[in-house]
Amino acid sequence: MPKEGREKTAKKKRSGIASYYQIEGDGLKRLRPSCERCGPGYFMADHGNRFTCGHCGLTRYKEQS
Ligand SMILES: [Zn+2]
């Protein structure tokens, strides 16, 4: 269970399959990375500045520019 009690989810973003893929040109582009531990198919959740895997708990920070 990820501990996210302290973090308030201010805005709810798109949910469902539409949030996993973005239609771009003639193909689909994946928006979320898949977990490198769990393998393809386990998408990581977007937490603003980082992605976390709900399966194994892996956290990967986004690159800020
Ligand atoms: Zn994982």
N, CA, C, O and the ligand as a Tripos MOL2 file, in Angstrom:
@<TRIPOS>MOLECULE
protein
  261   259    66     0     0
PROTEIN
NO_CHARGES

@<TRIPOS>ATOM
      1 N           0.8490   -1.2090    0.0000 N.3       1 MET1
      2 CA          0.0000    0.0000    0.0000 C.3       1 MET1
      3 C           0.8730    1.2430    0.0000 C.2       1 MET1
      4 O           1.6520    1.4400    0.9330 O.2       1 MET1
      5 N           0.7700    2.0580   -0.9820 N.am      2 PRO2
      6 CA          1.5310    3.3080   -0.9940 C.3       2 PRO2
      7 C           0.9750    4.2710    0.0280 C.2       2 PRO2
      8 O          -0.2380    4.4070    0.1860 O.2       2 PRO2
      9 N           1.8690    4.9280    0.7100 N.am      3 LYS3
     10 CA          1.3820    5.9070    1.6790 C.3       3 LYS3
     11 C           1.2740    7.2760    1.0250 C.2       3 LYS3
     12 O           2.2700    7.9450    0.7530 O.2       3 LYS3
     13 N           0.0770    7.6510    0.7930 N.am      4 GLU4
     14 CA         -0.1690    8.9110    0.1150 C.3       4 GLU4
     15 C          -1.1620    9.7500    0.9060 C.2       4 GLU4
     16 O          -1.7650   10.6870    0.3830 O.2       4 GLU4
     17 N          -1.3160    9.4040    2.1470 N.am      5 GLY5
     18 CA         -2.3200   10.0640    2.9560 C.3       5 GLY5
     19 C          -2.0990   11.5510    3.0760 C.2       5 GLY5
     20 O          -3.0450   12.3370    3.1340 O.2       5 GLY5
     21 N          -0.8300   11.9290    3.1120 N.am      6 ARG6
     22 CA         -0.5580   13.3350    3.3240 C.3       6 ARG6
     23 C          -0.7210   14.1540    2.0530 C.2       6 ARG6
     24 O          -0.9380   15.3650    2.0920 O.2       6 ARG6
     25 N          -0.6140   13.4780    0.9540 N.am      7 GLU7
     26 CA         -0.7180   14.2080   -0.3000 C.3       7 GLU7
     27 C          -2.1570   14.3350   -0.7320 C.2       7 GLU7
     28 O          -2.8810   13.3470   -0.8590 O.2       7 GLU7
     29 N          -2.5470   15.5390   -0.9500 N.am      8 LYS8
     30 CA         -3.9130   15.7940   -1.3530 C.3       8 LYS8
     31 C          -3.9930   15.8100   -2.8790 C.2       8 LYS8
     32 O          -3.2120   16.4660   -3.5670 O.2       8 LYS8
     33 N          -4.9260   15.0920   -3.3450 N.am      9 THR9
     34 CA         -5.1060   15.0890   -4.7970 C.3       9 THR9
     35 C          -5.9860   16.2660   -5.1810 C.2       9 THR9
     36 O          -7.2130   16.2130   -5.0970 O.2       9 THR9
     37 N          -5.3360   17.3000   -5.5930 N.am     10 ALA10
     38 CA         -6.0530   18.5430   -5.8700 C.3      10 ALA10
     39 C          -6.9380   18.4060   -7.0930 C.2      10 ALA10
     40 O          -8.1500   18.6180   -7.0470 O.2      10 ALA10
     41 N          -6.2990   18.0500   -8.1690 N.am     11 LYS11
     42 CA         -7.0550   17.9510   -9.4100 C.3      11 LYS11
     43 C          -7.0540   16.5210   -9.9020 C.2      11 LYS11
     44 O          -6.0170   15.8580   -9.9330 O.2      11 LYS11
     45 N          -8.1720   16.0780  -10.2680 N.am     12 LYS12
     46 CA         -8.2420   14.7380  -10.8230 C.3      12 LYS12
     47 C          -8.0760   14.8410  -12.3300 C.2      12 LYS12
     48 O          -8.8090   15.5470  -13.0220 O.2      12 LYS12
     49 N          -7.0980   14.1170  -12.7960 N.am     13 LYS13
     50 CA         -6.8430   14.1680  -14.2210 C.3      13 LYS13
     51 C          -7.6770   13.1310  -14.9490 C.2      13 LYS13
     52 O          -8.5040   12.4290  -14.3670 O.2      13 LYS13
     53 N          -7.4260   13.0670  -16.2270 N.am     14 ARG14
     54 CA         -8.1680   12.1010  -17.0220 C.3      14 ARG14
     55 C          -7.9660   10.7000  -16.4590 C.2      14 ARG14
     56 O          -6.8670   10.3370  -16.0420 O.2      14 ARG14
     57 N          -8.9960    9.9550  -16.4530 N.am     15 SER15
     58 CA         -8.8720    8.5990  -15.9440 C.3      15 SER15
     59 C          -9.2420    7.6220  -17.0520 C.2      15 SER15
     60 O          -9.8290    7.9790  -18.0730 O.2      15 SER15
     61 N          -8.8820    6.4120  -16.8050 N.am     16 GLY16
     62 CA         -9.2100    5.4040  -17.7940 C.3      16 GLY16
     63 C          -8.1220    5.2550  -18.8360 C.2      16 GLY16
     64 O          -7.0230    5.7890  -18.6880 O.2      16 GLY16
     65 N          -8.4290    4.5460  -19.8590 N.am     17 ILE17
     66 CA         -7.4410    4.2190  -20.8710 C.3      17 ILE17
     67 C          -6.9350    5.4540  -21.5820 C.2      17 ILE17
     68 O          -5.8130    5.4630  -22.0870 O.2      17 ILE17
     69 N          -7.7390    6.4870  -21.6280 N.am     18 ALA18
     70 CA         -7.3390    7.6940  -22.3490 C.3      18 ALA18
     71 C          -6.1290    8.3550  -21.7200 C.2      18 ALA18
     72 O          -5.4030    9.0890  -22.3900 O.2      18 ALA18
     73 N          -5.9070    8.1050  -20.4530 N.am     19 SER19
     74 CA         -4.7690    8.7180  -19.7920 C.3      19 SER19
     75 C          -3.4870    7.9300  -20.0240 C.2      19 SER19
     76 O          -2.3900    8.4110  -19.7400 O.2      19 SER19
     77 N          -3.6310    6.7500  -20.5270 N.am     20 TYR20
     78 CA         -2.4460    5.9360  -20.7660 C.3      20 TYR20
     79 C          -1.8240    6.2260  -22.1250 C.2      20 TYR20
     80 O          -0.6160    6.0930  -22.3240 O.2      20 TYR20
     81 N          -2.6640    6.6140  -23.0260 N.am     21 TYR21
     82 CA         -2.1600    6.8260  -24.3750 C.3      21 TYR21
     83 C          -2.5890    8.1830  -24.9040 C.2      21 TYR21
     84 O          -3.6520    8.7010  -24.5630 O.2      21 TYR21
     85 N          -1.7580    8.7250  -25.7200 N.am     22 GLN22
     86 CA         -2.1060    9.9680  -26.3730 C.3      22 GLN22
     87 C          -2.0020    9.7420  -27.8660 C.2      22 GLN22
     88 O          -0.9780    9.2900  -28.3780 O.2      22 GLN22
     89 N          -3.0630   10.0610  -28.5380 N.am     23 ILE23
     90 CA         -3.0550    9.8570  -29.9820 C.3      23 ILE23
     91 C          -2.2250   10.9560  -30.6310 C.2      23 ILE23
     92 O          -2.5100   12.1440  -30.4880 O.2      23 ILE23
     93 N          -1.2260   10.5420  -31.3240 N.am     24 GLU24
     94 CA         -0.3250   11.5060  -31.9270 C.3      24 GLU24
     95 C          -0.0350   11.0620  -33.3460 C.2      24 GLU24
     96 O           0.6070   10.0360  -33.5710 O.2      24 GLU24
     97 N          -0.5120   11.8430  -34.3000 N.am     25 GLY25
     98 CA         -0.3000   11.4780  -35.6900 C.3      25 GLY25
     99 C          -1.0150   10.1870  -36.0200 C.2      25 GLY25
    100 O          -2.2240   10.0640  -35.8260 O.2      25 GLY25
    101 N          -0.2710    9.2410  -36.5120 N.am     26 ASP26
    102 CA         -0.9050    7.9970  -36.9170 C.3      26 ASP26
    103 C          -0.6430    6.8720  -35.9150 C.2      26 ASP26
    104 O          -0.8730    5.7000  -36.2110 O.2      26 ASP26
    105 N          -0.1680    7.2370  -34.7490 N.am     27 GLY27
    106 CA          0.1350    6.1780  -33.7940 C.3      27 GLY27
    107 C          -0.1930    6.5890  -32.3780 C.2      27 GLY27
    108 O          -0.6670    7.6950  -32.1170 O.2      27 GLY27
    109 N           0.0690    5.6850  -31.4850 N.am     28 LEU28
    110 CA         -0.1630    5.9440  -30.0800 C.3      28 LEU28
    111 C           1.1660    6.1840  -29.3880 C.2      28 LEU28
    112 O           2.1620    5.5050  -29.6420 O.2      28 LEU28
    113 N           1.1480    7.1470  -28.5290 N.am     29 LYS29
    114 CA          2.3650    7.4320  -27.7800 C.3      29 LYS29
    115 C           2.0800    7.1760  -26.3050 C.2      29 LYS29
    116 O           1.0870    7.6490  -25.7530 O.2      29 LYS29
    117 N           2.9530    6.4350  -25.7000 N.am     30 ARG30
    118 CA          2.7430    6.1550  -24.2900 C.3      30 ARG30
    119 C           3.1330    7.3540  -23.4450 C.2      30 ARG30
    120 O           4.2140    7.9180  -23.6150 O.2      30 ARG30
    121 N           2.2660    7.7340  -22.5520 N.am     31 LEU31
    122 CA          2.5450    8.8790  -21.6960 C.3      31 LEU31
    123 C           3.2670    8.4590  -20.4280 C.2      31 LEU31
    124 O           4.1240    9.1790  -19.9160 O.2      31 LEU31
    125 N           2.9190    7.3210  -19.9440 N.am     32 ARG32
    126 CA          3.5080    6.8700  -18.6920 C.3      32 ARG32
    127 C           4.5400    5.7970  -18.9720 C.2      32 ARG32
    128 O           4.3650    4.9720  -19.8690 O.2      32 ARG32
    129 N           5.5900    5.8100  -18.2190 N.am     33 PRO33
    130 CA          6.5630    4.7310  -18.3770 C.3      33 PRO33
    131 C           6.0360    3.4680  -17.7280 C.2      33 PRO33
    132 O           5.2160    3.5160  -16.8110 O.2      33 PRO33
    133 N           6.5090    2.3620  -18.2060 N.am     34 SER34
    134 CA          6.1470    1.1240  -17.5390 C.3      34 SER34
    135 C           7.2270    0.8150  -16.5160 C.2      34 SER34
    136 O           8.3680    1.2610  -16.6390 O.2      34 SER34
    137 N           6.8560    0.0630  -15.5260 N.am     35 CYS35
    138 CA          7.7820   -0.2220  -14.4330 C.3      35 CYS35
    139 C           8.9150   -1.1170  -14.9290 C.2      35 CYS35
    140 O           8.6880   -2.1510  -15.5570 O.2      35 CYS35
    141 N          10.1220   -0.6940  -14.6330 N.am     36 GLU36
    142 CA         11.2610   -1.4740  -15.0930 C.3      36 GLU36
    143 C          11.4640   -2.7350  -14.2560 C.2      36 GLU36
    144 O          12.1480   -3.6670  -14.6780 O.2      36 GLU36
    145 N          10.8740   -2.7520  -13.0880 N.am     37 ARG37
    146 CA         10.9570   -3.9510  -12.2710 C.3      37 ARG37
    147 C           9.8820   -4.9560  -12.6540 C.2      37 ARG37
    148 O          10.1400   -6.1500  -12.8070 O.2      37 ARG37
    149 N           8.6660   -4.4350  -12.8040 N.am     38 CYS38
    150 CA          7.5360   -5.3290  -13.0570 C.3      38 CYS38
    151 C           7.4040   -5.6920  -14.5290 C.2      38 CYS38
    152 O           6.8150   -6.7120  -14.8870 O.2      38 CYS38
    153 N           7.9710   -4.8270  -15.3760 N.am     39 GLY39
    154 CA          7.9400   -5.1380  -16.7890 C.3      39 GLY39
    155 C           6.8520   -4.3810  -17.5170 C.2      39 GLY39
    156 O           6.0400   -3.6890  -16.9030 O.2      39 GLY39
    157 N           6.8450   -4.5200  -18.8390 N.am     40 PRO40
    158 CA          5.8530   -3.8350  -19.6520 C.3      40 PRO40
    159 C           4.4490   -4.2890  -19.2780 C.2      40 PRO40
    160 O           4.2130   -5.4630  -18.9920 O.2      40 PRO40
    161 N           3.5290   -3.3410  -19.2850 N.am     41 GLY41
    162 CA          2.1630   -3.6660  -18.8960 C.3      41 GLY41
    163 C           1.8400   -3.1240  -17.5190 C.2      41 GLY41
    164 O           0.6770   -2.9200  -17.1730 O.2      41 GLY41
    165 N           2.9010   -2.8910  -16.7230 N.am     42 TYR42
    166 CA          2.6870   -2.2790  -15.4190 C.3      42 TYR42
    167 C           3.0410   -0.8030  -15.5360 C.2      42 TYR42
    168 O           4.2000   -0.4050  -15.4280 O.2      42 TYR42
    169 N           2.0080   -0.0120  -15.7600 N.am     43 PHE43
    170 CA          2.2640    1.4090  -15.9310 C.3      43 PHE43
    171 C           2.4170    2.0850  -14.5850 C.2      43 PHE43
    172 O           1.7900    1.7090  -13.5950 O.2      43 PHE43
    173 N           3.2600    3.0800  -14.5810 N.am     44 MET44
    174 CA          3.5020    3.8080  -13.3540 C.3      44 MET44
    175 C           2.5370    4.9870  -13.2700 C.2      44 MET44
    176 O           2.1670    5.5860  -14.2800 O.2      44 MET44
    177 N           2.1460    5.2990  -12.0500 N.am     45 ALA45
    178 CA          1.1690    6.3720  -11.8350 C.3      45 ALA45
    179 C           1.8680    7.7230  -11.8070 C.2      45 ALA45
    180 O           2.9750    7.8710  -11.2890 O.2      45 ALA45
    181 N           1.1950    8.6790  -12.3700 N.am     46 ASP46
    182 CA          1.7510   10.0230  -12.4240 C.3      46 ASP46
    183 C           1.4140   10.7720  -11.1410 C.2      46 ASP46
    184 O           0.2440   10.9670  -10.8100 O.2      46 ASP46
    185 N           2.4390   11.1820  -10.4330 N.am     47 HIS47
    186 CA          2.2290   11.9170   -9.1800 C.3      47 HIS47
    187 C           2.8040   13.3200   -9.2770 C.2      47 HIS47
    188 O           3.3060   13.8610   -8.2920 O.2      47 HIS47
    189 N           2.7320   13.8900  -10.4250 N.am     48 GLY48
    190 CA          3.1820   15.2700  -10.5770 C.3      48 GLY48
    191 C           4.6520   15.3580  -10.9250 C.2      48 GLY48
    192 O           5.0140   15.5490  -12.0860 O.2      48 GLY48
    193 N           5.4940   15.2180   -9.9210 N.am     49 ASN49
    194 CA          6.9190   15.3350  -10.1960 C.3      49 ASN49
    195 C           7.5950   13.9740  -10.2610 C.2      49 ASN49
    196 O           8.8120   13.8740  -10.4220 O.2      49 ASN49
    197 N           6.8020   12.9520  -10.1350 N.am     50 ARG50
    198 CA          7.4000   11.6180  -10.1520 C.3      50 ARG50
    199 C           6.3750   10.5820  -10.5920 C.2      50 ARG50
    200 O           5.1680   10.8220  -10.5980 O.2      50 ARG50
    201 N           6.8970    9.4450  -10.9510 N.am     51 PHE51
    202 CA          6.0380    8.3150  -11.2670 C.3      51 PHE51
    203 C           6.2650    7.2480  -10.2080 C.2      51 PHE51
    204 O           7.3890    7.0440   -9.7500 O.2      51 PHE51
    205 N           5.2010    6.5780   -9.8290 N.am     52 THR52
    206 CA          5.3700    5.4750   -8.9070 C.3      52 THR52
    207 C           4.6490    4.2460   -9.4360 C.2      52 THR52
    208 O           3.6130    4.3370  -10.0950 O.2      52 THR52
    209 N           5.2180    3.1210   -9.1320 N.am     53 CYS53
    210 CA          4.5900    1.8690   -9.5120 C.3      53 CYS53
    211 C           3.7180    1.3930   -8.3640 C.2      53 CYS53
    212 O           4.2030    1.2150   -7.2470 O.2      53 CYS53
    213 N           2.4640    1.1890   -8.6270 N.am     54 GLY54
    214 CA          1.5590    0.7300   -7.5830 C.3      54 GLY54
    215 C           1.7490   -0.7420   -7.2730 C.2      54 GLY54
    216 O           1.1960   -1.2570   -6.3020 O.2      54 GLY54
    217 N           2.5250   -1.4120   -8.0950 N.am     55 HIS55
    218 CA          2.7100   -2.8380   -7.9080 C.3      55 HIS55
    219 C           3.8760   -3.1300   -6.9700 C.2      55 HIS55
    220 O           3.7370   -3.8970   -6.0180 O.2      55 HIS55
    221 N           5.0170   -2.5190   -7.2410 N.am     56 CYS56
    222 CA          6.1970   -2.7960   -6.4130 C.3      56 CYS56
    223 C           6.6560   -1.5700   -5.6340 C.2      56 CYS56
    224 O           7.5240   -1.6750   -4.7680 O.2      56 CYS56
    225 N           6.0850   -0.4160   -5.9310 N.am     57 GLY57
    226 CA          6.4170    0.7730   -5.1590 C.3      57 GLY57
    227 C           7.6090    1.5490   -5.6890 C.2      57 GLY57
    228 O           8.0590    2.5080   -5.0620 O.2      57 GLY57
    229 N           8.1150    1.1470   -6.8220 N.am     58 LEU58
    230 CA          9.2430    1.8570   -7.4050 C.3      58 LEU58
    231 C           8.8740    3.3050   -7.7230 C.2      58 LEU58
    232 O           7.8130    3.5780   -8.2850 O.2      58 LEU58
    233 N           9.7510    4.2130   -7.3620 N.am     59 THR59
    234 CA          9.5160    5.6260   -7.6390 C.3      59 THR59
    235 C          10.5780    6.1280   -8.5960 C.2      59 THR59
    236 O          11.7710    5.8850   -8.4180 O.2      59 THR59
    237 N          10.1170    6.8260   -9.6030 N.am     60 ARG60
    238 CA         11.0640    7.4010  -10.5480 C.3      60 ARG60
    239 C          10.7170    8.8730  -10.7200 C.2      60 ARG60
    240 O           9.5950    9.2280  -11.0810 O.2      60 ARG60
    241 N          11.6830    9.7000  -10.4590 N.am     61 TYR61
    242 CA         11.4520   11.1310  -10.5640 C.3      61 TYR61
    243 C          11.5390   11.5830  -12.0100 C.2      61 TYR61
    244 O          12.3560   11.1040  -12.7950 O.2      61 TYR61
    245 N          10.6660   12.5230  -12.3270 N.am     62 LYS62
    246 CA         10.7040   13.0700  -13.6690 C.3      62 LYS62
    247 C          11.8860   14.0060  -13.7860 C.2      62 LYS62
    248 O          12.3520   14.5880  -12.8070 O.2      62 LYS62
    249 N          12.3470   14.1310  -14.9860 N.am     63 GLU63
    250 CA         13.4500   15.0650  -15.2250 C.3      63 GLU63
    251 C          12.8690   16.4660  -15.3940 C.2      63 GLU63
    252 O          12.0120   16.7120  -16.2440 O.2      63 GLU63
    253 N          13.3600   17.3600  -14.5660 N.am     64 GLN64
    254 CA         12.8740   18.7320  -14.6410 C.3      64 GLN64
    255 C          13.9050   19.5500  -15.4240 C.2      64 GLN64
    256 O          15.1150   19.3860  -15.2710 O.2      64 GLN64
    257 N          13.3910   20.4030  -16.2350 N.am     65 SER65
    258 CA         14.3000   21.2360  -17.0120 C.3      65 SER65
    259 C          14.1270   22.7080  -16.6490 C.2      65 SER65
    260 O          14.8130   23.5660  -17.2050 O.2      65 SER65
    261 ZN          6.7430   -2.1610  -10.3320 Zn       66 ZN66
@<TRIPOS>BOND
     1     1     2 1
     2     2     3 1
     3     3     4 2
     4     3     5 am
     5     5     6 1
     6     6     7 1
     7     7     8 2
     8     7     9 am
     9     9    10 1
    10    10    11 1
    11    11    12 2
    12    11    13 am
    13    13    14 1
    14    14    15 1
    15    15    16 2
    16    15    17 am
    17    17    18 1
    18    18    19 1
    19    19    20 2
    20    19    21 am
    21    21    22 1
    22    22    23 1
    23    23    24 2
    24    23    25 am
    25    25    26 1
    26    26    27 1
    27    27    28 2
    28    27    29 am
    29    29    30 1
    30    30    31 1
    31    31    32 2
    32    31    33 am
    33    33    34 1
    34    34    35 1
    35    35    36 2
    36    35    37 am
    37    37    38 1
    38    38    39 1
    39    39    40 2
    40    39    41 am
    41    41    42 1
    42    42    43 1
    43    43    44 2
    44    43    45 am
    45    45    46 1
    46    46    47 1
    47    47    48 2
    48    47    49 am
    49    49    50 1
    50    50    51 1
    51    51    52 2
    52    51    53 am
    53    53    54 1
    54    54    55 1
    55    55    56 2
    56    55    57 am
    57    57    58 1
    58    58    59 1
    59    59    60 2
    60    59    61 am
    61    61    62 1
    62    62    63 1
    63    63    64 2
    64    63    65 am
    65    65    66 1
    66    66    67 1
    67    67    68 2
    68    67    69 am
    69    69    70 1
    70    70    71 1
    71    71    72 2
    72    71    73 am
    73    73    74 1
    74    74    75 1
    75    75    76 2
    76    75    77 am
    77    77    78 1
    78    78    79 1
    79    79    80 2
    80    79    81 am
    81    81    82 1
    82    82    83 1
    83    83    84 2
    84    83    85 am
    85    85    86 1
    86    86    87 1
    87    87    88 2
    88    87    89 am
    89    89    90 1
    90    90    91 1
    91    91    92 2
    92    91    93 am
    93    93    94 1
    94    94    95 1
    95    95    96 2
    96    95    97 am
    97    97    98 1
    98    98    99 1
    99    99   100 2
   100    99   101 am
   101   101   102 1
   102   102   103 1
   103   103   104 2
   104   103   105 am
   105   105   106 1
   106   106   107 1
   107   107   108 2
   108   107   109 am
   109   109   110 1
   110   110   111 1
   111   111   112 2
   112   111   113 am
   113   113   114 1
   114   114   115 1
   115   115   116 2
   116   115   117 am
   117   117   118 1
   118   118   119 1
   119   119   120 2
   120   119   121 am
   121   121   122 1
   122   122   123 1
   123   123   124 2
   124   123   125 am
   125   125   126 1
   126   126   127 1
   127   127   128 2
   128   127   129 am
   129   129   130 1
   130   130   131 1
   131   131   132 2
   132   131   133 am
   133   133   134 1
   134   134   135 1
   135   135   136 2
   136   135   137 am
   137   137   138 1
   138   138   139 1
   139   139   140 2
   140   139   141 am
   141   141   142 1
   142   142   143 1
   143   143   144 2
   144   143   145 am
   145   145   146 1
   146   146   147 1
   147   147   148 2
   148   147   149 am
   149   149   150 1
   150   150   151 1
   151   151   152 2
   152   151   153 am
   153   153   154 1
   154   154   155 1
   155   155   156 2
   156   155   157 am
   157   157   158 1
   158   158   159 1
   159   159   160 2
   160   159   161 am
   161   161   162 1
   162   162   163 1
   163   163   164 2
   164   163   165 am
   165   165   166 1
   166   166   167 1
   167   167   168 2
   168   167   169 am
   169   169   170 1
   170   170   171 1
   171   171   172 2
   172   171   173 am
   173   173   174 1
   174   174   175 1
   175   175   176 2
   176   175   177 am
   177   177   178 1
   178   178   179 1
   179   179   180 2
   180   179   181 am
   181   181   182 1
   182   182   183 1
   183   183   184 2
   184   183   185 am
   185   185   186 1
   186   186   187 1
   187   187   188 2
   188   187   189 am
   189   189   190 1
   190   190   191 1
   191   191   192 2
   192   191   193 am
   193   193   194 1
   194   194   195 1
   195   195   196 2
   196   195   197 am
   197   197   198 1
   198   198   199 1
   199   199   200 2
   200   199   201 am
   201   201   202 1
   202   202   203 1
   203   203   204 2
   204   203   205 am
   205   205   206 1
   206   206   207 1
   207   207   208 2
   208   207   209 am
   209   209   210 1
   210   210   211 1
   211   211   212 2
   212   211   213 am
   213   213   214 1
   214   214   215 1
   215   215   216 2
   216   215   217 am
   217   217   218 1
   218   218   219 1
   219   219   220 2
   220   219   221 am
   221   221   222 1
   222   222   223 1
   223   223   224 2
   224   223   225 am
   225   225   226 1
   226   226   227 1
   227   227   228 2
   228   227   229 am
   229   229   230 1
   230   230   231 1
   231   231   232 2
   232   231   233 am
   233   233   234 1
   234   234   235 1
   235   235   236 2
   236   235   237 am
   237   237   238 1
   238   238   239 1
   239   239   240 2
   240   239   241 am
   241   241   242 1
   242   242   243 1
   243   243   244 2
   244   243   245 am
   245   245   246 1
   246   246   247 1
   247   247   248 2
   248   247   249 am
   249   249   250 1
   250   250   251 1
   251   251   252 2
   252   251   253 am
   253   253   254 1
   254   254   255 1
   255   255   256 2
   256   255   257 am
   257   257   258 1
   258   258   259 1
   259   259   260 2
@<TRIPOS>SUBSTRUCTURE
     1 MET1         2 RESIDUE 1 A MET
     2 PRO2         6 RESIDUE 1 A PRO
     3 LYS3        10 RESIDUE 1 A LYS
     4 GLU4        14 RESIDUE 1 A GLU
     5 GLY5        18 RESIDUE 1 A GLY
     6 ARG6        22 RESIDUE 1 A ARG
     7 GLU7        26 RESIDUE 1 A GLU
     8 LYS8        30 RESIDUE 1 A LYS
     9 THR9        34 RESIDUE 1 A THR
    10 ALA10       38 RESIDUE 1 A ALA
    11 LYS11       42 RESIDUE 1 A LYS
    12 LYS12       46 RESIDUE 1 A LYS
    13 LYS13       50 RESIDUE 1 A LYS
    14 ARG14       54 RESIDUE 1 A ARG
    15 SER15       58 RESIDUE 1 A SER
    16 GLY16       62 RESIDUE 1 A GLY
    17 ILE17       66 RESIDUE 1 A ILE
    18 ALA18       70 RESIDUE 1 A ALA
    19 SER19       74 RESIDUE 1 A SER
    20 TYR20       78 RESIDUE 1 A TYR
    21 TYR21       82 RESIDUE 1 A TYR
    22 GLN22       86 RESIDUE 1 A GLN
    23 ILE23       90 RESIDUE 1 A ILE
    24 GLU24       94 RESIDUE 1 A GLU
    25 GLY25       98 RESIDUE 1 A GLY
    26 ASP26      102 RESIDUE 1 A ASP
    27 GLY27      106 RESIDUE 1 A GLY
    28 LEU28      110 RESIDUE 1 A LEU
    29 LYS29      114 RESIDUE 1 A LYS
    30 ARG30      118 RESIDUE 1 A ARG
    31 LEU31      122 RESIDUE 1 A LEU
    32 ARG32      126 RESIDUE 1 A ARG
    33 PRO33      130 RESIDUE 1 A PRO
    34 SER34      134 RESIDUE 1 A SER
    35 CYS35      138 RESIDUE 1 A CYS
    36 GLU36      142 RESIDUE 1 A GLU
    37 ARG37      146 RESIDUE 1 A ARG
    38 CYS38      150 RESIDUE 1 A CYS
    39 GLY39      154 RESIDUE 1 A GLY
    40 PRO40      158 RESIDUE 1 A PRO
    41 GLY41      162 RESIDUE 1 A GLY
    42 TYR42      166 RESIDUE 1 A TYR
    43 PHE43      170 RESIDUE 1 A PHE
    44 MET44      174 RESIDUE 1 A MET
    45 ALA45      178 RESIDUE 1 A ALA
    46 ASP46      182 RESIDUE 1 A ASP
    47 HIS47      186 RESIDUE 1 A HIS
    48 GLY48      190 RESIDUE 1 A GLY
    49 ASN49      194 RESIDUE 1 A ASN
    50 ARG50      198 RESIDUE 1 A ARG
    51 PHE51      202 RESIDUE 1 A PHE
    52 THR52      206 RESIDUE 1 A THR
    53 CYS53      210 RESIDUE 1 A CYS
    54 GLY54      214 RESIDUE 1 A GLY
    55 HIS55      218 RESIDUE 1 A HIS
    56 CYS56      222 RESIDUE 1 A CYS
    57 GLY57      226 RESIDUE 1 A GLY
    58 LEU58      230 RESIDUE 1 A LEU
    59 THR59      234 RESIDUE 1 A THR
    60 ARG60      238 RESIDUE 1 A ARG
    61 TYR61      242 RESIDUE 1 A TYR
    62 LYS62      246 RESIDUE 1 A LYS
    63 GLU63      250 RESIDUE 1 A GLU
    64 GLN64      254 RESIDUE 1 A GLN
    65 SER65      258 RESIDUE 1 A SER
    66 ZN66       261 GROUP 0 **** ****
